[in-house]
């Protein structure tokens, strides 16, 4: 999968150890608000099939497991965007 810099510099300004944010990171950052909304709002919405059961459980919006799920989803979306970009 091609993962170039999100904001490429002119080659004369490149530094091998620091080329900045990758396009994958940029796409993940753009997807992050939607992924966060899903886990914080939609996943616990009372109108979904098992919403009452989900909301009956203790919920900590910022526990490590939830943060990891949100980050994983954001990067999964970024990977899908990179794959779609290659297919175009």
N, C-alpha and C positions, 0 to 999 in steps of 0.2 A: 504494500500500500504506500503510495506516494504521500509523504508528510513534510512538505516544504515549510520554510519559515512563513509565518502569517504576514509579517511586515518586512519583506526582504530589503536588505541594504545593498547598495552598489558594491560590487565585488571588491573594490579597493578598500572598503570599510569593514569587510568581514573579519571576524576573529573566530578562529576554529573552536575555541572553548565557549564562546558566547554569541550564538546567532539569534538569541531572543526567543520569543514565543513561537511554537510550531502552529501550523494550521489546525492540527488536531486539538491542541489546547484552546485555540481561538474558538473553534466550533463548539467544543465542550462548554466553554464559558458562555457562549450564546444560548446553548440548550439548557444550561443550569436553571434558570428561572422556571421553565416549564416542568423540568424534572422535580424541582422543589415543590411547585404547586401541586403536582400529582401526589407526592408523598404526604404533604401537609394538609391538602384539601380533598382532592378527589378520592384518594385511597380510604379516607375516613368519612366520606360523605354519607349521611344517613339514608339516602335513597338508593344506594347500591344494594345488591342482593344480600350480602352479609354485613351491611353497615352497622346494624345494631350490635352484632357480636364484636366487630372490630372496635367499636367505640366503648364497649363495656370493659375492654382490657386497658390496663394502665398504659399511658402513652407519654413518652418524653420526646418532644420534637427534636431535641438536639443530642440524643444519645449517639454514641459512636456508631452503632449499627445502622441507624437511620441515615446518618451523614454518609456512611460508606455506600449505602444503597443509592442515594441521590447522586453521588459522584460516579458510581458505576453506570447508572443510567445516562448521565450526561456524556460520558465517554462512549457509551454504546451508540448514542445518537450521533456523536462526532464521527465515529467509525462508519456509520451508515451514510453520513454526508460525504465523507471522503470516497467511499465506494461509489456513490451515485455520481460524484464528480468525475471519476475515472471512466464511468460508463458513458458519459455524455459526449 
